[in-house]
């Protein structure tokens, strides 16, 4: 004796599992399509990929972005992990930007530093 809600839930789960391969195939096709579009945009005279070519056109900004991490002792571990993810995203987007800012972390220690050492050993190379 299963409730109507449980039956619906099981049916949805079953359909989700059955369509898993189809979703995976669609994602793969989409990736290949984007790859082909990128390759078609490349200049035959210019070697290398789009990203390398775009990096040559980068003009550094005089702006400075400073993230003060001195309050991590007031945060719970969950919030420290979220801060770490946000810092990672900021760093990655800044690298891709046409006008990257100077990005600094201050008072980097305590829980945040421990978390970054455990989960992101490459952060030392950010400097």
Secondary structure, DSSP 8 states (H G I E B T S, - for coil): ---HHHHHHHHHHHHHHHTHHHHHHHHHHHHHHHHHHHHHHS-SSS-S-HHHHHHHT----S-EEEEE-TTGGGS-HHHHHHHHHHHHHHHHHHHH-TT--EEEEES--HHHHHHHHHH-GGGGGG-
